[in-house]
């Protein structure tokens, strides 16, 4: 018992310091409810509330949605027919997400992220070039996405996390994301961040003053500062 207490204290301290290692994005969700309603907005502007039956993916990204409306009518939409999608996470996925996101983005959720956004996982239609395809990608920076949108990359590798005595205390951070900035979407990789930094944030000298070094783990902070402190909202 005497040995257990210091170990628990160390683990708790590491857990509480997890935001230092996180990038302050919402953790991605992979499992969605087949009983709670979601919604989609078609290219024609129609809003459809529905119960999810299935999602088809290619290279981890959504290319087709199948479900039934709240009136029971079955449908199938391709990604190029849907501009916005909100899905209810499964209870287990939502619980797991909350455990992570409460620590990492709490201060951001107190700003502009509404209750509906917290209860639904948001996807948006984007055109990718490598290879060229239309997909629905998961937004992970809601509330500070007016200039730069950060989307989950399902195939992202992770940096090493923090461990103690053989126990993994904090997870790693993703080494790539899909980024939408200046009207273009591209896959941003950790190894290319120094080269892309100027393209993303060069219009805001104050950001370089605020962050003395260009560090990948600060990407969330860079996007947040750029959104709030660096001039007018850019057109998407």
C-alpha positions, 0 to 999 in steps of 0.5 A: 500500500505504501508503494502504491500511493506514490505511484498513483500520485505520479500517474495522476500528475502525469494525467493532469499535465496531459494538455502539455503534450496534446495538440488541443484538438477533439479526439476523433470518433470512429463509432457512431450510434445506430439509434440516435438521430444525426443529420445531413445537408445536401448539396441542394440545401435540404436538411435531412434528419436520419438514423444511420445504417452504414458508412462506406469508407475509402482510405479511411474517409467517408464516401457514402452514407446509408440510413433512413429518415425519421419517417422510415424512408431509406436512402443512400447518399454519395459524399459529393451529394452531401456538404455537411454531416453530423453523427451521434457518437456511440455511447462508448465512443462518446465516453472515451472522447469526453475523457480525452477532450475534457483535459485537452480542449476545455478552455476552447469549448468555453468559447464558441463550441455549442452544446449541439456540436459537442453532442454530434461529430461534424463532417464536411465535404472536401475535395482531395487531390492525392488521389483526387476524390470527394470525401466527408472529413471529420472536423476536430477544431470546432469553435476555432475553425473560421480561418483554418479547419483541421480534419482528422487523418485516419491513417496518421501515425502517432508520436511516442506517448509518455510512460511510467514504469511500463505504464502508458500515461499519455498517448502520442500526438498525430503526425498528420492532419488534413488542413483547409486553409486559403480555400485549399485542402492538403495533408499536413505532415509533421516532417513538413511543418517548418516548411508549411508554417509560413504559408499557414501563418505568415500573415500574422507576425504576432503569432511568431512573437507569441510562439518563439519556436515552431513546434509540431505539438503547438499546432493546436495553439497556433491555429487557435491564436491565428483564429482569434488574434490575427485579423478578419475571418478568412473566406472558406 
